[in-house]
Amino acid sequence: MFDRSIYTRVFEDLAAGRRAVVATVLHADRSVTKLYFGEKELSSQEAADAGSPLELARRAMQSGELELNKTDDGSILFAEPYAPPSRLVILGGGHIALPLAEFGAKCGFSVTVADDRPMFANRQRFPWADEVVCEGFDRVFEKLNINRSTFVVIVTRGHRHDLDCLRAVLPLETAYVGMIGSKRRVRAAFEQMREEGFPQEAIDRVHAPIGLKIGAKTPEEIAVSILSEVIQCKRCREDGSWPELDEAVLKELCRETDEPRALVTIIGAKGSVPRDPGAKMVVWPDGRILGSIGGGCSESSVISASYDVIKSGGCAVMDVDLTADFDAEEGMVCGGVMQVAIEALV
């Protein structure tokens, strides 16, 4: 019996800015066991045997990727990390914010722009943003719901506004904080924060002057410099990379329903494949699908196999040879092999 409460707990964690891992055991008798691991379990000092669900879950959280283990009794265990959707909060709606919001959205961030001037904080100016907030910088943080999945960029028009933002963000747990400004202006801001009693540890987390040193001059180049640093902090983390999230599929797994469905997950890949391990797809017996494992004829064969799993229950594992897949429109040929797990959600 599929237990959607596992994914409901994951969804609640993500909404609160926390990470989680779901471990799945595909038993040799075709039954399925799912285990939830929150940050508390993953950060505990409890010993874990090599290849155990807890050990695999910790590895998945550290790597940011699906981790797979095959046991001697024929069972297959895989652990999938989940992290909150990455948000890019841009404080200031000036000339740098324009390309930064566009480039950030194209790189998969949920973008919020805040400014205290109506002519700069509006949907027409920032069509790429998911949210635009017009509010004073000393009050706007109450509306931003900043957490550990939030990347904060301070690019306001003046030193006073920078300080307002810095005061508000320093006590918060964030994925990144960056502030624009010359070295002199940054030193003055940091000194002001120290005089006001903010701990040096919090000040040291601020990337300032902001951005990677690429010699950027134009607003677009500066935006690239800033976003490059943001992506670097997102992908090259000591506590693990940032796994991708198909929020629509996760919401479907949380949905209370009696509809029979199948969950398809790529659990292994060799060679050239269109999607990485962890990519998911939900299949209904009437032909509907949600998500994708790469399209093409091979996806069709997996969908067909999913119908059989829905009828019989349990699970199945199949290898998908992509050497015959050819996308004429894109001129792409895949030459790899994927291993997929199919689980009945009944």
C-alpha positions as a Markdown table, in Angstrom:
| # | Residue | x | y | z |
|---|---|---|---|---|
| 1 | Met | 0.0 | 0.0 | 0.0 |
| 2 | Phe | 1.4 | 3.4 | -1.1 |
| 3 | Asp | 2.0 | 5.7 | 1.9 |
| 4 | Arg | 1.7 | 9.3 | 0.7 |
| 5 | Ser | 2.5 | 10.5 | 4.2 |
| 6 | Ile | 6.2 | 10.0 | 3.4 |
| 7 | Tyr | 6.0 | 12.6 | 0.7 |
| 8 | Thr | 3.8 | 14.8 | 2.7 |
| 9 | Arg | 6.5 | 15.0 | 5.4 |
| 10 | Val | 9.0 | 15.9 | 2.7 |
| 11 | Phe | 6.8 | 18.6 | 1.3 |
| 12 | Glu | 6.4 | 20.1 | 4.7 |
| 13 | Asp | 10.1 | 20.0 | 5.2 |
| 14 | Leu | 10.8 | 21.8 | 1.9 |
| 15 | Ala | 8.2 | 24.5 | 2.7 |
| 16 | Ala | 10.0 | 25.1 | 6.0 |
| 17 | Gly | 13.4 | 25.4 | 4.2 |
| 18 | Arg | 14.6 | 22.0 | 5.4 |
| 19 | Arg | 16.1 | 19.1 | 3.5 |
| 20 | Ala | 15.0 | 15.4 | 3.5 |
| 21 | Val | 15.8 | 12.1 | 2.0 |
| 22 | Val | 13.4 | 9.3 | 0.9 |
| 23 | Ala | 14.9 | 5.8 | 0.8 |
| 24 | Thr | 13.1 | 3.1 | -1.2 |
| 25 | Val | 13.6 | -0.6 | -0.9 |
| 26 | Leu | 12.4 | -2.7 | -3.9 |
| 27 | His | 12.3 | -6.2 | -2.4 |
| 28 | Ala | 12.9 | -9.4 | -4.3 |
| 29 | Asp | 9.2 | -10.4 | -3.7 |
| 30 | Arg | 8.2 | -7.1 | -5.6 |
| 31 | Ser | 7.0 | -5.4 | -2.4 |
| 32 | Val | 8.1 | -1.9 | -1.7 |
| 33 | Thr | 9.2 | -0.2 | 1.6 |
| 34 | Lys | 9.8 | 3.5 | 1.9 |
| 35 | Leu | 11.7 | 5.3 | 4.6 |
| 36 | Tyr | 11.8 | 9.0 | 5.5 |
| 37 | Phe | 14.9 | 10.7 | 6.8 |
| 38 | Gly | 14.7 | 14.3 | 8.0 |
| 39 | Glu | 17.6 | 16.6 | 8.9 |
| 40 | Lys | 17.5 | 15.4 | 12.5 |
| 41 | Glu | 18.1 | 11.7 | 11.5 |
| 42 | Leu | 20.7 | 12.7 | 8.9 |
| 43 | Ser | 22.7 | 14.8 | 11.2 |
| 44 | Ser | 22.7 | 12.5 | 14.2 |
| 45 | Gln | 25.8 | 10.6 | 15.4 |
| 46 | Glu | 24.0 | 7.3 | 15.1 |
| 47 | Ala | 26.3 | 4.7 | 13.5 |
| 48 | Ala | 25.1 | 3.3 | 10.2 |
| 49 | Asp | 26.1 | 0.1 | 8.6 |
| 50 | Ala | 27.6 | 0.3 | 5.1 |
| 51 | Gly | 24.8 | 0.0 | 2.5 |
| 52 | Ser | 22.1 | 0.5 | 5.1 |
| 53 | Pro | 19.2 | 2.9 | 4.4 |
| 54 | Leu | 20.6 | 5.5 | 6.8 |
| 55 | Glu | 24.1 | 5.3 | 5.4 |
| 56 | Leu | 22.8 | 5.6 | 1.9 |
| 57 | Ala | 20.5 | 8.5 | 2.9 |
| 58 | Arg | 23.5 | 10.4 | 4.3 |
| 59 | Arg | 25.5 | 9.8 | 1.2 |
| 60 | Ala | 22.6 | 11.1 | -1.0 |
| 61 | Met | 22.3 | 14.2 | 1.1 |
| 62 | Gln | 26.0 | 14.9 | 0.8 |
| 63 | Ser | 26.2 | 14.3 | -2.9 |
| 64 | Gly | 22.9 | 15.8 | -3.8 |
| 65 | Glu | 22.3 | 12.8 | -6.1 |
| 66 | Leu | 20.4 | 9.6 | -6.0 |
| 67 | Glu | 22.5 | 6.8 | -4.4 |
| 68 | Leu | 21.9 | 3.2 | -5.3 |
| 69 | Asn | 22.8 | -0.1 | -3.6 |
| 70 | Lys | 21.9 | -3.7 | -4.6 |
| 71 | Thr | 21.9 | -6.3 | -1.8 |
| 72 | Asp | 22.8 | -9.9 | -1.8 |
| 73 | Asp | 19.2 | -11.0 | -1.4 |
| 74 | Gly | 18.2 | -9.4 | -4.7 |
| 75 | Ser | 16.7 | -6.3 | -3.2 |
| 76 | Ile | 17.4 | -2.8 | -4.6 |
| 77 | Leu | 17.8 | 0.2 | -2.3 |
| 78 | Phe | 18.0 | 3.8 | -3.5 |
| 79 | Ala | 18.0 | 7.0 | -1.6 |
| 80 | Glu | 16.8 | 10.3 | -3.1 |
| 81 | Pro | 17.7 | 13.8 | -1.6 |
| 82 | Tyr | 15.1 | 16.6 | -1.6 |
| 83 | Ala | 16.0 | 20.2 | -1.1 |
| 84 | Pro | 13.7 | 23.3 | -1.1 |
| 85 | Pro | 13.3 | 25.1 | -4.4 |
| 86 | Ser | 16.1 | 27.7 | -4.7 |
| 87 | Arg | 14.9 | 31.2 | -4.4 |
| 88 | Leu | 16.8 | 34.3 | -5.6 |
| 89 | Val | 15.7 | 37.4 | -3.6 |
| 90 | Ile | 16.9 | 40.6 | -5.3 |
| 91 | Leu | 16.8 | 43.7 | -3.0 |
| 92 | Gly | 16.8 | 46.7 | -5.3 |
| 93 | Gly | 15.0 | 47.1 | -8.7 |
| 94 | Gly | 17.7 | 49.1 | -10.6 |
| 95 | His | 19.6 | 48.5 | -13.8 |
| 96 | Ile | 21.5 | 45.4 | -12.5 |
| 97 | Ala | 18.3 | 43.8 | -11.1 |
| 98 | Leu | 16.8 | 43.6 | -14.6 |
| 99 | Pro | 19.2 | 41.1 | -16.2 |
| 100 | Leu | 19.8 | 39.4 | -12.9 |
| 101 | Ala | 16.1 | 38.6 | -12.5 |
| 102 | Glu | 15.9 | 37.3 | -16.1 |
| 103 | Phe | 19.1 | 35.2 | -15.9 |
| 104 | Gly | 18.2 | 33.9 | -12.5 |
| 105 | Ala | 14.8 | 32.7 | -13.7 |
| 106 | Lys | 16.4 | 31.0 | -16.7 |
| 107 | Cys | 18.8 | 29.2 | -14.4 |
| 108 | Gly | 15.9 | 27.7 | -12.4 |
| 109 | Phe | 15.6 | 30.1 | -9.5 |
| 110 | Ser | 12.3 | 31.3 | -8.2 |
| 111 | Val | 12.9 | 35.1 | -8.3 |
| 112 | Thr | 11.6 | 37.8 | -6.0 |
| 113 | Val | 12.4 | 41.4 | -6.5 |
| 114 | Ala | 11.8 | 44.1 | -3.8 |
| 115 | Asp | 12.2 | 47.9 | -4.1 |
| 116 | Asp | 10.5 | 50.8 | -2.3 |
| 117 | Arg | 9.7 | 52.7 | -5.5 |
| 118 | Pro | 6.5 | 51.8 | -7.4 |
| 119 | Met | 8.1 | 52.7 | -10.7 |
| 120 | Phe | 10.8 | 50.1 | -10.1 |
| 121 | Ala | 8.8 | 47.4 | -8.3 |
| 122 | Asn | 6.2 | 46.3 | -10.7 |
| 123 | Arg | 5.3 | 43.3 | -12.9 |
| 124 | Gln | 5.8 | 45.2 | -16.1 |
| 125 | Arg | 9.4 | 45.9 | -15.3 |
| 126 | Phe | 10.1 | 42.4 | -14.0 |
| 127 | Pro | 8.1 | 39.9 | -16.1 |
| 128 | Trp | 10.6 | 37.1 | -15.2 |
| 129 | Ala | 10.1 | 37.5 | -11.5 |
| 130 | Asp | 7.7 | 35.2 | -9.6 |
| 131 | Glu | 7.0 | 37.9 | -7.1 |
| 132 | Val | 7.6 | 41.7 | -7.0 |
| 133 | Val | 7.2 | 43.5 | -3.7 |
| 134 | Cys | 7.0 | 47.2 | -3.3 |
| 135 | Glu | 8.0 | 48.1 | 0.3 |
| 136 | Gly | 10.6 | 49.9 | 2.3 |
| 137 | Phe | 13.8 | 48.0 | 2.8 |
| 138 | Asp | 13.5 | 48.3 | 6.6 |
| 139 | Arg | 10.1 | 46.5 | 6.5 |
| 140 | Val | 10.1 | 44.3 | 3.4 |
| 141 | Phe | 11.7 | 41.3 | 5.1 |
| 142 | Glu | 8.4 | 40.5 | 6.9 |
| 143 | Lys | 7.0 | 39.7 | 3.5 |
| 144 | Leu | 9.9 | 37.6 | 2.0 |
| 145 | Asn | 9.8 | 34.3 | 4.0 |
| 146 | Ile | 13.6 | 34.0 | 3.8 |
| 147 | Asn | 15.0 | 30.6 | 4.8 |
| 148 | Arg | 18.0 | 28.4 | 4.1 |
| 149 | Ser | 17.0 | 27.9 | 0.5 |
| 150 | Thr | 17.1 | 31.6 | -0.2 |
| 151 | Phe | 19.9 | 33.4 | -2.0 |
| 152 | Val | 19.8 | 37.1 | -1.1 |
| 153 | Val | 21.4 | 39.7 | -3.4 |
| 154 | Ile | 21.6 | 43.3 | -2.1 |
| 155 | Val | 21.8 | 45.8 | -5.0 |
| 156 | Thr | 20.0 | 48.8 | -3.7 |
| 157 | Arg | 20.6 | 52.4 | -4.8 |
| 158 | Gly | 22.2 | 53.7 | -1.7 |
| 159 | His | 24.4 | 53.0 | 1.4 |
| 160 | Arg | 21.5 | 53.6 | 3.8 |
| 161 | His | 19.3 | 51.0 | 2.1 |
| 162 | Asp | 22.2 | 48.5 | 2.0 |
| 163 | Leu | 22.5 | 48.9 | 5.8 |
| 164 | Asp | 18.8 | 48.4 | 6.3 |
| 165 | Cys | 19.0 | 45.1 | 4.3 |
| 166 | Leu | 22.2 | 44.0 | 6.0 |
| 167 | Arg | 20.7 | 44.5 | 9.4 |
| 168 | Ala | 17.7 | 42.4 | 8.5 |
| 169 | Val | 19.5 | 39.6 | 6.8 |
| 170 | Leu | 22.5 | 39.0 | 9.1 |
| 171 | Pro | 20.5 | 37.2 | 11.8 |
| 172 | Leu | 18.8 | 34.9 | 9.2 |
| 173 | Glu | 19.8 | 31.5 | 7.9 |
| 174 | Thr | 20.3 | 31.8 | 4.2 |
| 175 | Ala | 22.0 | 29.9 | 1.4 |
| 176 | Tyr | 23.8 | 33.0 | 0.3 |
| 177 | Val | 24.1 | 36.8 | 1.0 |
| 178 | Gly | 25.9 | 39.1 | -1.4 |
| 179 | Met | 26.1 | 42.9 | -1.4 |
| 180 | Ile | 27.2 | 45.2 | -4.1 |
| 181 | Gly | 29.6 | 48.1 | -3.5 |
| 182 | Ser | 33.2 | 49.3 | -3.7 |
| 183 | Lys | 35.7 | 47.9 | -1.2 |
| 184 | Arg | 35.6 | 51.1 | 0.7 |
| 185 | Arg | 31.8 | 51.1 | 0.9 |
| 186 | Val | 31.8 | 47.5 | 2.0 |
| 187 | Arg | 34.3 | 48.0 | 4.7 |
| 188 | Ala | 32.3 | 50.9 | 6.1 |
| 189 | Ala | 29.1 | 48.8 | 6.1 |
| 190 | Phe | 30.8 | 45.9 | 7.9 |
| 191 | Glu | 32.3 | 48.3 | 10.5 |
| 192 | Gln | 28.9 | 49.7 | 11.1 |
| 193 | Met | 27.5 | 46.2 | 11.6 |
| 194 | Arg | 30.2 | 45.4 | 14.1 |
| 195 | Glu | 29.6 | 48.6 | 16.0 |
| 196 | Glu | 25.9 | 47.6 | 16.3 |
| 197 | Gly | 26.9 | 44.3 | 17.8 |
| 198 | Phe | 26.4 | 41.8 | 14.9 |
| 199 | Pro | 28.8 | 38.8 | 15.3 |
| 200 | Gln | 31.8 | 38.6 | 13.0 |
| 201 | Glu | 30.8 | 35.1 | 12.0 |
| 202 | Ala | 27.6 | 36.5 | 10.4 |
| 203 | Ile | 29.4 | 39.3 | 8.7 |
| 204 | Asp | 32.0 | 36.9 | 7.3 |
| 205 | Arg | 29.2 | 35.0 | 5.5 |
| 206 | Val | 28.5 | 38.1 | 3.3 |
| 207 | His | 30.0 | 38.0 | -0.2 |
| 208 | Ala | 31.1 | 41.6 | -0.8 |
| 209 | Pro | 32.0 | 43.1 | -3.1 |
| 210 | Ile | 29.6 | 40.8 | -4.8 |
| 211 | Gly | 30.2 | 38.5 | -7.7 |
| 212 | Leu | 33.0 | 36.5 | -9.3 |
| 213 | Lys | 36.0 | 38.6 | -10.5 |
| 214 | Ile | 35.5 | 38.4 | -14.3 |
| 215 | Gly | 36.1 | 42.1 | -15.1 |
| 216 | Ala | 32.4 | 42.8 | -15.5 |
| 217 | Lys | 31.4 | 46.3 | -16.6 |
| 218 | Thr | 27.9 | 46.4 | -18.1 |
| 219 | Pro | 24.8 | 45.6 | -16.1 |
| 220 | Glu | 24.4 | 42.3 | -18.0 |
| 221 | Glu | 28.0 | 41.3 | -17.3 |
| 222 | Ile | 27.7 | 42.3 | -13.6 |
| 223 | Ala | 24.5 | 40.2 | -13.4 |
| 224 | Val | 26.4 | 37.2 | -14.9 |
| 225 | Ser | 29.2 | 37.7 | -12.3 |
| 226 | Ile | 26.7 | 37.8 | -9.5 |
| 227 | Leu | 24.7 | 34.8 | -10.7 |
| 228 | Ser | 27.9 | 32.8 | -11.3 |
| 229 | Glu | 28.8 | 33.3 | -7.7 |
| 230 | Val | 25.3 | 32.3 | -6.6 |
| 231 | Ile | 25.4 | 29.2 | -8.6 |
| 232 | Gln | 28.9 | 28.4 | -7.3 |
| 233 | Cys | 27.5 | 28.6 | -3.7 |
| 234 | Lys | 24.5 | 26.5 | -4.7 |
| 235 | Arg | 26.4 | 23.7 | -6.5 |
| 236 | Cys | 29.8 | 23.6 | -4.6 |
| 237 | Arg | 28.6 | 23.3 | -1.0 |
| 238 | Glu | 30.3 | 21.6 | 1.9 |
| 239 | Asp | 27.0 | 20.1 | 2.9 |
| 240 | Gly | 26.2 | 18.7 | -0.5 |
| 241 | Ser | 25.1 | 19.9 | -3.9 |
| 242 | Trp | 21.5 | 21.2 | -4.5 |
| 243 | Pro | 19.4 | 18.4 | -6.0 |
| 244 | Glu | 16.8 | 19.3 | -8.6 |
| 245 | Leu | 13.1 | 19.2 | -7.7 |
| 246 | Asp | 10.1 | 18.4 | -9.8 |
| 247 | Glu | 7.6 | 20.1 | -7.6 |
| 248 | Ala | 4.6 | 19.0 | -9.7 |
| 249 | Val | 5.5 | 15.3 | -9.3 |
| 250 | Leu | 6.1 | 15.8 | -5.6 |
| 251 | Lys | 2.7 | 17.5 | -5.2 |
| 252 | Glu | 1.0 | 14.6 | -7.0 |
| 253 | Leu | 2.7 | 12.1 | -4.7 |
| 254 | Cys | 1.2 | 14.0 | -1.8 |
| 255 | Arg | -2.3 | 14.2 | -3.2 |
| 256 | Glu | -5.0 | 12.2 | -1.5 |
| 257 | Thr | -6.6 | 10.0 | -4.2 |
| 258 | Asp | -7.7 | 6.5 | -4.9 |
| 259 | Glu | -6.6 | 6.7 | -8.5 |
| 260 | Pro | -4.3 | 3.8 | -9.5 |
| 261 | Arg | -1.0 | 5.2 | -10.8 |
| 262 | Ala | 2.6 | 4.2 | -11.3 |
| 263 | Leu | 5.7 | 6.1 | -10.2 |
| 264 | Val | 8.7 | 5.7 | -12.6 |
| 265 | Thr | 12.2 | 6.7 | -11.3 |
| 266 | Ile | 15.5 | 6.6 | -13.1 |
| 267 | Ile | 17.8 | 4.8 | -10.7 |
| 268 | Gly | 20.9 | 4.3 | -12.9 |
| 269 | Ala | 22.4 | 5.5 | -16.1 |
| 270 | Lys | 25.4 | 4.7 | -18.3 |
| 271 | Gly | 26.5 | 6.6 | -21.4 |
| 272 | Ser | 24.5 | 9.3 | -23.1 |
| 273 | Val | 21.0 | 9.6 | -21.5 |
| 274 | Pro | 18.5 | 12.5 | -21.6 |
| 275 | Arg | 17.8 | 12.6 | -17.9 |
| 276 | Asp | 19.9 | 11.9 | -14.8 |
| 277 | Pro | 19.1 | 9.4 | -12.0 |
| 278 | Gly | 16.3 | 10.8 | -9.9 |
| 279 | Ala | 14.1 | 12.0 | -12.7 |
| 280 | Lys | 10.5 | 10.9 | -12.2 |
| 281 | Met | 7.3 | 10.4 | -14.1 |
| 282 | Val | 3.8 | 9.5 | -12.9 |
| 283 | Val | 1.8 | 7.3 | -15.2 |
| 284 | Trp | -2.0 | 6.8 | -15.2 |
| 285 | Pro | -3.7 | 3.8 | -16.8 |
| 286 | Asp | -5.7 | 6.1 | -19.1 |
| 287 | Gly | -2.5 | 7.3 | -20.7 |
| 288 | Arg | -1.9 | 10.5 | -18.8 |
| 289 | Ile | 1.6 | 11.2 | -17.6 |
| 290 | Leu | 3.2 | 13.8 | -15.3 |
| 291 | Gly | 6.9 | 14.5 | -15.5 |
| 292 | Ser | 9.4 | 12.8 | -17.9 |
| 293 | Ile | 12.3 | 10.5 | -18.0 |
| 294 | Gly | 13.5 | 11.8 | -21.4 |
| 295 | Gly | 10.8 | 11.2 | -24.0 |
| 296 | Gly | 11.2 | 9.2 | -27.2 |
| 297 | Cys | 10.4 | 5.6 | -27.9 |
| 298 | Ser | 12.1 | 4.3 | -24.8 |
| 299 | Glu | 9.8 | 6.4 | -22.6 |
| 300 | Ser | 6.9 | 4.8 | -24.4 |
| 301 | Ser | 8.1 | 1.4 | -23.6 |
| 302 | Val | 8.4 | 2.3 | -19.9 |
| 303 | Ile | 4.9 | 3.7 | -19.9 |
| 304 | Ser | 3.6 | 0.4 | -21.4 |
| 305 | Ala | 5.4 | -1.5 | -18.7 |
| 306 | Ser | 3.9 | 0.8 | -16.1 |
| 307 | Tyr | 0.4 | -0.3 | -17.1 |
| 308 | Asp | 1.3 | -3.9 | -16.2 |
| 309 | Val | 2.7 | -2.8 | -12.8 |
| 310 | Ile | -0.5 | -0.9 | -12.1 |
| 311 | Lys | -2.5 | -4.0 | -12.8 |
| 312 | Ser | -0.3 | -6.4 | -10.9 |
| 313 | Gly | 0.8 | -4.2 | -8.1 |
| 314 | Gly | 4.2 | -4.1 | -6.4 |
| 315 | Cys | 7.2 | -3.0 | -8.5 |
| 316 | Ala | 9.4 | -3.8 | -11.4 |
| 317 | Val | 12.9 | -2.8 | -12.6 |
| 318 | Met | 13.8 | -2.6 | -16.2 |
| 319 | Asp | 16.8 | -1.6 | -18.3 |
| 320 | Val | 16.1 | 0.8 | -21.2 |
| 321 | Asp | 18.4 | 0.8 | -24.1 |
| 322 | Leu | 18.5 | 4.3 | -25.7 |
| 323 | Thr | 20.7 | 3.5 | -28.7 |
| 324 | Ala | 17.7 | 3.3 | -31.0 |
| 325 | Asp | 16.2 | 6.6 | -29.9 |
| 326 | Phe | 16.6 | 9.3 | -32.5 |
| 327 | Asp | 15.1 | 12.8 | -32.2 |
| 328 | Ala | 14.9 | 13.9 | -35.8 |
| 329 | Glu | 13.9 | 17.5 | -35.0 |
| 330 | Glu | 16.8 | 18.0 | -32.6 |
| 331 | Gly | 19.2 | 15.8 | -34.5 |
| 332 | Met | 20.1 | 13.9 | -31.3 |
| 333 | Val | 20.9 | 10.3 | -30.8 |
| 334 | Cys | 21.2 | 8.8 | -27.3 |
| 335 | Gly | 23.6 | 5.9 | -26.9 |
| 336 | Gly | 23.2 | 5.0 | -23.3 |
| 337 | Val | 21.3 | 2.7 | -21.0 |
| 338 | Met | 18.9 | 3.7 | -18.2 |
| 339 | Gln | 17.7 | 1.5 | -15.4 |
| 340 | Val | 14.3 | 2.5 | -14.1 |
| 341 | Ala | 12.2 | 1.5 | -11.2 |
| 342 | Ile | 8.4 | 1.3 | -11.6 |
| 343 | Glu | 6.2 | 1.3 | -8.4 |
| 344 | Ala | 2.5 | 0.9 | -8.3 |
| 345 | Leu | 0.8 | 3.7 | -6.3 |
| 346 | Val | -2.3 | 1.8 | -5.2 |
